[in-house]
């Protein structure tokens, strides 16, 4: 609505009044807390991960090998800093727990591939089918309904079937129902492929999110669940940051937009299904080790 009625700039400007309202209201709604001991900000960790992710995004979008290498070095430096910091930004050591490790791998794939897919579909609807911003947004409302339904029923499904099979199957559904988008064409007939695929794929996506959250936090001691949740949130943010540039880089391998979208969709499907196998094997080994 903002983009269609006003301009694309309002997609960014709308954050300003909301942020200002929160800043003004917070002192009146949330009581001040007393500091607990000598709290130190993890500035080296924050700088290394921020600049590292920026370098990775720049490297993918600009196809710069130097930037990609710099990003990988800085991310490795970030991990090194977090392992040695007295008050780390992210509890990296929790990845030693298999459930936390595989749950976060799942989160990285779930969110990176879906964020990239939304980007690809938006380009397809607006640049190839020439739909406006409002119509595109309304079309995304259809899989949005599937997301709401999945959020309601995912917990019950996990309770009935167990979290491991639900995570594997739902992540497989997310990838498998991305595959039909390989057959998208340049006319409106393709909507009959797009909408059902997005509807079922988004149902799998949100179910996988719920299952991955359970996996990443269930075997963690009660006093450490906040750290596990923070680590998972970090994985979510990192995934959303790198998913679009990764698939955009795949799309750039073709000069024709539709062919590029097909290449990027294929990359999405292959990465997701590879993750299904990897996570499935990892969780099975964990279950066997636990007896």
N, C-alpha and C positions, 0 to 999 in steps of 0.2 A: 504493500500500500504506500509506504513512504517513497519508495523508488518510483513507482508508477505515477503517483499523484504529484510529488514534489520533484526530487532528483536523487540520483544514486548517492550523492554526498550525505543525504540525511540518514543513510544506513550507518554512517559513522558519527554524524553530529548528534543523533538521538542519545548516544551514550553520555554526552556532556551534561545535560540537565538531570539525567538519572543519577549520575555519579555525584553531582553537586547536592542533590536532594538527600542522598544517603549520608554525605559528609555533614550536612547540617543537622539531620535527624539523629545520627548515631549518639552524640553526647547526651541527648535527652532520653534515649530509649535503652541504651546499654550502659550499665554502671561501670565505672573505671575499676580495673583490676590492679592489685598490688603486684609489683614485679617480684618474681621468684628468683632470688639470688642474683648472681652476676650473669645476666643474659647477654650473649654476644651474637651479633648477626654474622651469618656465614657469607661474608661478602665475596671471598675468592670463589666459593662454590656457585654463588648466584651469577657472578660475572662469567665464569667459564662455561656454564651450561647455556646462558643466554646468548653469548657470542658464538658458542659452538653450534647451537641450533640455527642462529641467523646465517652462519657460514654454510651449513648444510642446505638450507632453503635456497640461498643464493647460488650455491653450486649446482643444485638440481635445475633451477629455473634458468640459469645462464649457461648451463653445461660447462662449468668451470671445474676442472679436475683439481686445481690448486685450492679452491675454496672448499671442495669436498674433503680433501686431505686435511686442511686446517680444521674443519668442523670435527672430523673424527679424532684428531689429536686433542682438541679442546674437550670433547666429550670424555675421552679417556682420562684427561687431566681432572675433569670434574669427578669421575668415579674415584680416582686416587685421592683427591682432596676430601671427599665425603667419607672415605674409609678411615681417615686420620683426624678429621675435625672433632673437637671436643663437643660441639653442638652443631651437628651437620644439618644441612638444608633438607636432605632426603636420607632416610634410613636404608642405605644400600645393603647393609649387612643382612637385612631381613630376606633378601633374595636367596640366602642359603637354605631357607625352608622350601622344599619342592613345591608345595601348594602355592606359596606366595610367588615363586618364580614363574610357574606355568600360568598362574592366574594373570600375572602382569604381561606375559607374552601374549596371552589371549586378548587382553585389553589393548595392547599396541596394535595388533592386527585388526581387531573389531573396529576400532575408531579410525585408524589411519585409512583403511580401505573404504569405509562408509563415507568419511569426509571427502575423500577423493572422488567417490562415485557421485555424490551430490553435486560436486563441481562439474563433473563431466556431463551429467544429465542437464544441469542448468545451461551449460553451453549448447548442448544439443537442442533443447527446447527454444532457446532464444536466438541462436545464431543459424541453426539449420531449419527449424520449423517456424522461425520468426514470430514466436509468441511473445506477448508483452510480459512485464514483470508480474503484474497481478494475476494473469492467467497461469503463469508458471508457478507462482506461489500456491494458487488454488489446486493445481495438479499435485503438488507435493503434499497437500492436505490429505490426499487419499492414502498414501502409505503412512501418513501421520496417524490416521485412524488405526491402522494395523499396529503401530507402535504403542498406542494407548492400550489396545486389547492385550498385547503381549505383556505389558507391564502389570496388568491385572492378573493374568493367568500363569505367568512364569513361575511365581513362587509355589503355586499348587503343583505345577508340573514337576518342579524340582523335588518337592516333598514326596510325590508319588513315584518318580522314576530314578531319583538320585541325581546329584549335581554333575557328575562326570559325563554320563551319557547325554544329559540335556545340553551341556556346553558343547560337546563334540557335534551333536546332531544340529543344533541351532546355528553354530558357526558354519557347518556344511551347507545348511539351507541359505545362509547369507551369501555364500560364494556361488552355490549352484544356481540360484535364481538371479544372480548377476549375469550369468552366462548367456541367457536369451538376448541380452542387449547387444550381443555380437551381430544380431540379425536386424538391427535397426536400420531403416533406410532414410531417405531424405523427404518423405511425405508423411501426411497425417495418419495414414494407415498404421504406421509403426506405433502409434499411441496404444493400440490394442496389444502390442507386445510389451510396451514400457510399463503401463499402469499395473497389470497383474503381477509382473515380475518385481516391481518395486514394492507392491503390497505384501507379497509373501516374503520377499527378501528382508524388508524392514521388520516383519514379525520375527524372523529368525535373528535379526540384528539385535533387537531389544531383549529378546529371550537370552541371547548369548551374553549381553551386558550384565543381566541379572545373575546368570550362572557364573560368569567370570568373577564378579564381585564376591560371591559366596566362596568360590575356590580360593581367591586371593586373601581372604580374611578368616576362614573357618578354623584353620589349624593354628591360629596365632593365639598366644596367651592373652587373657583379658586385658592385662595392663599394657599390652603392645598393639591392641587393635587400632588405636588412633594412628600409630606410626604406619601400620600396614595400609590403612585407609589413605593416609597422605601419600604413600608410595604409589598406590593405585591411581590416585588423582594426578600425580606427576606423569605417570605413564599415559593417562588419558590426554593430558595437555600436549605432551610430546608427540603422541600419535596424530592428534588433530593438526599439529604444526607441520609434520613431515608428509602426511598422506597426500595432500593436494600437490605439492611440488614433485613428489615421486611419480604420481600418475600423469601429471602435466609434462614431465620430462619424457615419459613413454609416449604420450600423445604427440610430442614434438618430433618424433622419429618419422612422421609422415607430414607432408606439406598439405595434403587434403584433410580438412577438418574431420569429416566422417570417418575416413580411414584411420586417422589419428585416435579418434575416440574408440574405434574398434580395438586398436592395439592396446590402449590404456585399459579398456575393459578386460581384455585377455590377461594383462598383467595382474589386475585386481583378482580375477578368478584363480589364477595359478598361485599367487601368493597366499590367498585365503585357504585354498585346498591344501597347499603345502603345510600351512600352519595347523590345519586340522590333524594331519598325520603326525606332525611333530608333537603337538600338545597331547594327542591321544596316547602316543607311545610313552611320553613323559609321565602322564598321570597313571597309566597302567603300571609302570615300573614302581611308582610311589605306592600304589595300592598293594602290589606284591611285596614290597619291602616292609609295609606295615602289617603284613600277614592277612 
